[in-house]
Amino acid sequence: MDRDKIRELLEKVRSGGINVEEAMLALKTLPYEDIGFAMTDSHRALRTGYPEVIYCQGKTLDQITAIVEKLSKHHKIIIASKATEEIYEALKKIKTDAVYKKEARLILIGAPLANRSESTILVITAGTSDIPVAEEAAVTAEAMGNRVERLFDVGVAGIHRLFDNVHKLFAANVIIVVAGMDGALASIIGGLVDRPVIAVPTSVGYGASFEGLSALLTMLNSCSPGVVVVNIDNGFGAGFFAGMINQGES
């Protein structure tokens, strides 16, 4: 149950719209529900400001749909990450408002939260091949109620492309840098701005990139002190963390 729903419930009790027993029944599912194969966390939005996100990889269609049905009773928006077209088609049958963000591999159910900050998150990629991970970050941040701007394909092989857009770097409140190959772009941007930079290594690259490990190590060894790093291909984690920073939450 998210914060807005808790607030509405309390207002109804105060105004006499419902009695205490009815409110207690509505709160009965806090903090989680045991559905056998999973324990859905209906309390997470109240604790952290955003509902539990469903990681689809490794789950069956039946498990995913059951989790969605439970969580959607308590929250205005649900995200399913690492989702396929098949999963989307299954969810669309039970939630007609489901939207598939194909490039980001995210399914959104319900309406994104209203903007909670006037500041902007800038999502940057080194190359076009990094865009799917970047879109996962961008769509996640937007669903959380953040303004997001995108700047794609400005990697170090043509660094003038980045410098032509340097005004966007200075205007952003938080910057997400998504890069594979050598992963050097995050350090360069970290050395240009006075804003937090969240680096996302991707598994894009030839054999010696070790499916993103080389980019991860480069980013972890950055000499730019304003750079933090999430796991390989973890666009969701970067988008969520950027949203928390942008909205001033801890």
Residue, then its C-alpha position, 0 to 999 in steps of 0.5 A: m500500500d503506497r503513501d497516498k493510499i494510506r493517507e486517503l484511508l486515514e482521511k476517510v476514517r477522520s471524516g467518518g467515511i469508514n469506521v476503524e474496523e474497515a480501516m483495520l481490514a484494509l491494513k490487514t495485508l501489511p507488511y506482506e502477503d504469503i502467496g506460496f511461491a512468493m511473499t509480496d511486499s505491500h508495505r515497501a512503498l510506505r517504507t521507501g516511497y516506491p512499490e516492489v518491482i517485479y524482476c521477471q527473469g526466472k519466473t513463470l508466467d503464472q508466477i508473474t501474473a499472480i504477483v501483479e494481481k496482488l501488488s496492483k491491489h495496493h499500488k497505483i503503479i507497478i513495474a515489471s523489469k527484464a520483461t518479454e513480449e510474451i510476458y506483456e501479452a499475458l499481463k495485458k489480459i488481466k491488466t488492460d492498462a499495461v504498457y510495454k516499453k520494448e526497448a527498456r524491457l519494462i512493463l508499466i501497469g498504472a499511471p507513472l507518479a506525478n512529477r516530484s521534482e523540478s530538477t532533471i535527470l540526464v541519461i547519457t550513453a556512450g554508444t547506440s548499443d547501450i540504449p536498451v540499458a539506458e532506456e531501462a534507467a530513464v523509464t524507471a526514473e520517469a515512472m518514479g515521478n522525475r523529469v528525464e532527458r536523454l543524450f545518446d551516442v556521445g562516447v569517447a571515440g567522438i568526444h566532440r559530440l559530448f562537448d557540443n552538448v555540455h550545457k545539458l550536463f551543467a543543467a542536470n541535477v543527476i547524471i546517469v552514464v551508460a557505457g560498455m567497451d572501455g567504460a571511460l565516459a563516466s570518468i570524463i563526465g565526472g571530471l566536468v560536473d559538480r553533480p552526482v554521476i551514476a555509472v552503468p557498465t553494459s555487457v556491450g563489447y568484444g571478447a576482452s570486455f568479458e561481458g561488461l566486466s572490463a567496463l565495470l572495473t574501469m568505472l570502479n577505478s575512476c579517478s573522478p570522485g563524484v562517480v558511483v557504480v551499479n552492476i552490469d546492465n543494471g539500468f533499473g538500479a541506476g534509474f531508481f537511485a537517481g530518482m531518490i537523489n533527485q527527489g531528495e530522499s534518503 
